[in-house]
Amino acid sequence: MGRYEGGPGAFLAGEKDGLLPKTMRGMVGMMRKGSAVEFLVVEGAGHLPMVERPERFAELVSGFLTGRRSV
């Protein structure tokens, strides 16, 4: 994977997903220092957070896109 030189970006994974969070954290770690890349976690969700917790998924995506973070 090359260096990310673009604008803000986000990786989003379910908290209980057994594979993707580790992979995504590694990818975020490879990004250029100071880049606006985030790792977002959907609490209580597995591999399909958009299906398992659609409201929380939408909150996180909306918060990222608008610059407002929901807790």
C-alpha positions in Angstrom: 0.0 0.0 0.0 1.4 3.4 -0.9 1.4 6.5 1.2 -1.9 8.4 1.5 -1.4 12.0 0.4 -5.1 13.0 0.1 -7.5 14.7 2.5 -9.3 13.3 5.5 -10.1 9.6 5.5 -11.5 7.0 7.8 -11.4 3.2 8.3 -14.5 1.9 10.1 -14.9 -1.6 11.6 -17.0 -3.4 14.1 -15.6 -3.8 17.6 -16.1 -7.6 17.5 -14.8 -8.2 14.0 -12.0 -10.7 14.4 -9.9 -9.7 11.4 -10.5 -6.2 10.0 -9.7 -4.0 13.0 -6.2 -5.4 13.3 -5.6 -5.0 9.5 -7.1 -1.5 9.5 -5.1 -0.3 12.5 -2.0 -1.5 10.6 -3.0 0.5 7.5 -3.7 3.6 9.6 -0.2 3.2 11.1 1.3 3.1 7.6 -0.2 6.5 6.7 1.9 9.6 6.7 2.4 11.2 10.1 0.0 14.1 10.5 -2.5 12.9 7.9 -6.1 13.2 8.8 -6.9 9.5 8.7 -9.0 8.0 11.5 -9.9 4.6 12.8 -13.6 4.4 13.9 -15.1 1.5 15.8 -18.8 0.6 15.9 -19.2 -0.7 19.5 -20.9 -4.1 19.8 -20.8 -4.9 16.1 -19.0 -7.6 14.2 -18.0 -7.9 10.6 -21.2 -6.1 9.3 -21.5 -3.0 11.4 -23.8 -1.2 8.9 -26.3 -4.1 9.3 -25.8 -5.0 12.9 -25.8 -1.4 14.3 -27.1 0.8 11.5 -27.9 3.8 13.6 -24.5 3.9 15.3 -22.8 3.3 11.9 -24.7 6.2 10.4 -23.8 8.5 13.4 -20.1 7.7 13.0 -20.1 8.2 9.2 -22.2 11.4 9.5 -19.9 12.8 12.3 -16.9 12.1 10.2 -18.3 13.7 7.0 -19.6 16.8 8.8 -16.6 17.2 11.1 -18.8 16.6 14.2 -17.9 13.6 16.2 -20.6 11.7 18.2 -19.7 9.9 21.4 
